Amino acid sequence: MAPVREMKDSLVAQQEKLSELVVQAETLIEKLSEIGTNSDGLAAAAQLGRLDLVTFLFGIVGVLLIFGGLFAFGYVKGESYSVAKKTAEDIAEKRLADLIGEMRDEFENIKKLRDRTDQPSSTPAVANPRKATAAKEMSDNGKG
């Protein structure tokens, strides 16, 4: 007999809930009829007090969006700084390697030129006869 009693209690509880819902629906219908038939939904929501909840929810969403925007700005700023720093380091390393290579080539060229000028040649090529004469005079005088 216990299952029958439980079912009866359940039905009674559901009937009570249903009667409460009917009372709420009647109250809502009365308030809507007080508003009038020609008014819009916004006026109805204002009289029922629903706009306060909507305004509160929009305020909460706005505050969350502000904090989210600040967080996103900080994150993007930090990421862009780290990417820019890494890119600058890479470019600096490449440029430094290029400069070292260029300087090494220049030093090799200077060394080759120095080695060529240090070795006496049997037949010097003279492009300017005045310089050759001046060089010969200097060597004859013992200055060169």
C-alpha positions, 0 to 999 in steps of 0.5 A: 500500500506504500506505493499507492500512498506515495503516488497519492502524495505526489499527485496532491503536491503536483495539484498544489503546484498547478494551483499556484501556477494558475494563480500566478497566471491570473495575476499576470493576466490582470497586470497585462489587462491593466496596462492596456491593449495598445501599449508596447512590450517595453511598457509591459516589462517596465510595469512588471519590473523585468527591466531592472533584471535586464539592466542589471544583467547588461551591467554585469556583462559590460563589466566582464567585457571591460575586464576581458578587454583589459586582460586581452590587451595586456596579453596581446601587448606582451606577446607582441613584445616578445615576438618583436624582441625575438625578431630583433635578436634574429636580425641582429645575429644575422647582420652581425654574422654578415658584418663579421664575414665582410670584415674577414673578407676585407682583412683577407684582401688587405693581407693579400695586398700587403703580401704583394707589396712586401715582395719585390718585383723584378719588373715593376709596372709604372703607370705614372713616370713622375712617381717612378722618377721620384721613387728612384730619386728617393732610393738613390738618396737612401731615404727609401 
